[in-house]
């Protein structure tokens, strides 16, 4: 009985961790679809994002998304523009907040 209970707990833990890892996949897809054109290089000009992009920013799990920003992502996405869009959409990063590899 104890082995069955332990096995169930392990399976449950794996499912929970797997679900958490995928937690912001939809936010990522929505961000790419609605905000990509406002957040890509070159750094200028900065264009005011659409209401649809801002809606994504308002509901997205930003800490989860930021954990996925690698150096490879930063080669395409201009973090300076990301900060601009976040501020424009009313959900700015706190001073010193780390989003990405830097």
C-alpha positions as CSV (number, residue, x, y, z in Angstrom):
1,X,0.0,0.0,0.0
2,X,2.8,2.4,0.9
3,X,4.5,1.7,-2.4
4,X,1.3,2.5,-4.3
5,X,0.9,5.7,-2.4
6,X,4.5,6.7,-3.0
7,X,4.2,5.9,-6.7
8,X,1.1,8.1,-6.9
9,X,2.8,11.0,-5.2
10,X,5.8,10.7,-7.6
11,X,3.5,10.7,-10.7
12,X,1.5,13.6,-9.3
13,X,4.7,15.6,-8.7
14,X,5.9,14.9,-12.3
15,X,2.6,16.1,-13.7
16,X,2.6,19.3,-11.6
17,X,6.2,20.2,-12.5
18,X,5.4,19.5,-16.2
19,X,2.3,21.7,-16.1
20,X,4.3,24.5,-14.4
21,X,7.0,24.4,-17.1
22,X,4.3,24.8,-19.8
23,X,2.5,27.5,-17.8
24,X,3.3,30.4,-20.1
25,X,3.3,28.7,-23.5
26,X,0.1,30.4,-24.5
27,X,1.4,33.8,-23.2
28,X,4.5,33.2,-25.3
29,X,2.5,32.4,-28.4
30,X,0.2,35.4,-27.9
31,X,3.2,37.7,-27.3
32,X,4.8,36.5,-30.5
33,X,1.6,36.9,-32.5
34,X,0.5,40.3,-31.1
35,X,3.7,42.1,-30.0
36,X,6.6,40.7,-32.1
37,X,6.5,43.6,-34.6
38,X,6.9,46.1,-31.8
39,X,9.7,44.4,-30.0
40,X,12.1,43.2,-32.7
41,X,15.4,44.8,-33.8
42,X,16.4,47.5,-34.8
43,X,16.1,49.4,-31.6
44,X,14.6,52.4,-33.4
45,X,12.0,53.5,-34.2
46,X,9.9,52.6,-31.2
47,X,6.3,52.2,-32.2
48,X,3.4,52.4,-29.8
49,X,2.0,48.9,-29.5
50,X,-1.5,47.9,-30.5
51,X,-4.3,47.5,-27.9
52,X,-4.1,43.7,-28.6
53,X,-0.4,43.7,-27.7
54,X,-1.1,45.6,-24.5
55,X,-3.9,43.2,-23.6
56,X,-1.4,40.3,-23.8
57,X,1.0,42.3,-21.6
58,X,-1.7,42.9,-19.0
59,X,-2.6,39.3,-18.6
60,X,0.7,37.5,-19.3
61,X,2.8,35.8,-16.7
62,X,5.8,38.1,-17.3
63,X,8.2,36.4,-14.8
64,X,7.6,33.0,-16.5
65,X,8.2,34.6,-19.9
66,X,11.4,36.3,-18.7
67,X,12.8,33.0,-17.5
68,X,12.6,31.9,-21.1
69,X,14.6,34.8,-22.6
70,X,17.9,33.4,-23.6
71,X,20.9,35.0,-25.4
72,X,19.5,33.5,-28.6
73,X,16.2,35.2,-28.0
74,X,17.9,38.5,-27.3
75,X,19.6,38.3,-30.8
76,X,16.1,38.8,-32.3
77,X,14.1,40.5,-29.6
78,X,15.2,44.0,-28.7
79,X,15.0,44.2,-24.9
80,X,15.1,48.0,-25.0
81,X,11.8,47.8,-27.1
82,X,10.4,45.1,-24.7
83,X,10.9,47.6,-21.8
84,X,9.3,50.4,-23.9
85,X,6.2,48.2,-24.7
86,X,5.9,47.1,-21.1
87,X,5.9,50.7,-19.9
88,X,3.5,51.9,-22.7
89,X,1.1,49.1,-21.8
90,X,1.0,50.1,-18.2
91,X,2.9,47.1,-16.8
92,X,6.5,48.4,-16.5
93,X,9.4,46.3,-15.1
94,X,10.4,47.3,-11.6
95,X,13.9,48.9,-11.4
96,X,16.5,46.2,-11.3
97,X,14.2,43.5,-12.6
98,X,16.0,40.9,-14.6
99,X,14.4,39.7,-17.8
100,X,16.7,37.7,-20.0
101,X,20.3,36.7,-19.8
102,X,21.7,40.1,-18.7
